[in-house]
């Protein structure tokens, strides 16, 4: 676990190490870790390679008004942002909508019982329900299955 903490510290300071701006004591600690850790060594090697490739690219000069142009773009983007009042409205709008939805759900789920009496249900005998169930699921009666397997009549 200690090596993980060391790796974290080295990876956090890797850019400074590659740039050569670490104090000598810290740079030596990073070098010592890189000798032991292939993952961190690979990371630093890749950073050095990227730095080498980037340094081989031609230098591009920015136009003289580049900074001013960037700041104008930032200011224009800031002006396009919604006003704080509209932003606040957008943030708060879901709250009343949620309250209405919860109230409707509450009313539908917990409405007062009807005063007209119980609902009318067709009168069905239990034996009719049992026969309908057995007709739909013929192997549901364990006694009938046993009798069927043993070659009996199926009457229990």
C-alpha positions in Angstrom: 0.0 0.0 0.0 2.9 2.3 0.7 4.1 2.0 -2.9 0.7 3.2 -4.0 1.1 6.4 -2.0 4.6 6.8 -3.4 3.3 6.4 -7.0 0.5 8.9 -6.3 3.1 11.5 -5.1 5.4 10.9 -8.0 2.7 11.1 -10.6 1.5 14.3 -9.1 5.0 15.8 -9.4 5.9 14.2 -12.7 5.4 17.3 -14.9 7.6 19.3 -12.6 10.2 16.6 -12.7 10.1 16.4 -16.5 10.3 20.2 -16.7 13.3 20.2 -14.3 11.8 22.6 -11.8 11.6 20.3 -8.7 13.9 21.1 -5.8 16.9 18.8 -5.8 15.8 16.8 -2.8 12.4 16.0 -4.3 13.9 15.3 -7.7 16.2 12.7 -6.1 13.2 11.1 -4.4 11.4 10.9 -7.7 14.5 9.4 -9.4 14.8 6.8 -6.7 11.1 5.8 -7.1 11.5 5.6 -10.9 14.3 3.1 -10.5 11.9 0.8 -8.6 8.6 1.4 -10.3 8.1 0.5 -14.0 4.7 2.1 -14.3 5.9 5.5 -13.1 9.1 5.2 -15.2 6.9 4.5 -18.3 4.8 7.6 -17.5 7.8 9.9 -17.2 9.3 8.4 -20.3 6.1 9.1 -22.2 6.0 12.6 -20.9 9.7 13.1 -22.0 8.8 11.7 -25.5 5.8 14.1 -25.9 8.0 17.0 -24.8 10.6 15.9 -27.4 8.1 15.7 -30.2 6.5 19.0 -29.3 9.8 20.7 -29.2 10.5 19.5 -32.7 7.4 21.3 -34.1 7.9 24.7 -35.7 7.2 27.7 -33.5 4.0 29.6 -34.3 3.7 33.3 -33.6 0.4 34.6 -32.3 -1.0 37.7 -33.9 -0.4 40.9 -31.8 -4.0 41.3 -30.8 -4.4 37.6 -29.8 -4.9 38.2 -26.1 -7.4 41.0 -26.7 -9.3 38.8 -29.1 -9.5 36.0 -26.5 -10.7 38.4 -23.8 -13.4 39.7 -26.2 -14.6 36.1 -26.8 -14.8 35.4 -23.1 -16.7 38.6 -22.5 -19.2 37.8 -25.3 -19.8 34.3 -23.9 -20.4 35.8 -20.4 -23.0 38.2 -21.9 -24.8 35.2 -23.5 -25.2 33.4 -20.2 -28.7 33.5 -18.8 -29.5 36.2 -16.3 -29.4 35.1 -12.6 -33.1 35.5 -12.2 -33.8 33.2 -15.2 -31.2 30.8 -14.0 -32.8 30.7 -10.6 -36.3 30.2 -12.2 -34.8 27.2 -14.2 -33.5 25.7 -11.0 -36.6 26.2 -9.0 -39.2 25.2 -11.6 -39.0 21.5 -11.0 -39.9 21.9 -7.3 -43.6 23.0 -7.9 -43.9 20.4 -10.7 -42.7 17.7 -8.3 -45.1 18.9 -5.7 -48.1 18.7 -8.1 -47.1 15.3 -9.2 -46.8 14.0 -5.6 -50.2 15.5 -4.7 -51.8 13.8 -7.7 -50.2 10.5 -6.8 -51.3 10.9 -3.2 -54.8 11.6 -4.2 -55.0 8.6 -6.5 -53.4 6.2 -4.1 -55.1 7.4 -0.9 -58.5 8.6 -2.0 -61.4 8.3 0.4 -63.4 5.1 0.2 -66.6 5.2 -1.7 -69.8 5.7 0.3 -71.9 3.7 -2.2 -70.9 0.4 -0.7 -68.7 -2.4 -1.8 -68.2 -3.0 -5.5 -70.5 -5.6 -7.0 -68.7 -8.8 -7.9 -70.3 -11.6 -9.8 -71.2 -14.5 -7.6 -68.9 -17.4 -8.3 -68.7 -20.6 -6.4 -65.4 -21.8 -5.2 -65.8 -25.1 -7.0 -66.2 -23.3 -10.3 -63.0 -21.4 -9.7 -61.2 -24.6 -8.9 -62.5 -26.3 -12.1 -61.5 -23.3 -14.2 -58.0 -23.4 -12.7 -57.6 -27.1 -13.3 -58.8 -26.6 -16.9 -56.2 -23.9 -17.4 -53.4 -25.8 -15.5 -54.1 -29.5 -15.8 -51.0 -30.6 -13.9 -51.7 -28.3 -11.0 -53.5 -30.9 -8.9 -50.8 -33.0 -7.3 -53.2 -35.9 -6.7 -54.2 -35.9 -10.4 -50.6 -35.9 -11.4 -49.8 -38.8 -9.1 -52.8 -40.8 -10.4 -51.8 -40.0 -14.0 -48.3 -41.3 -13.4 -49.4 -44.4 -11.7 -52.0 -45.1 -14.4 -55.0 -44.4 -12.1 -58.1 -42.5 -13.0 -57.0 -39.2 -11.6 -59.8 -39.1 -9.0 -58.4 -38.4 -5.5 
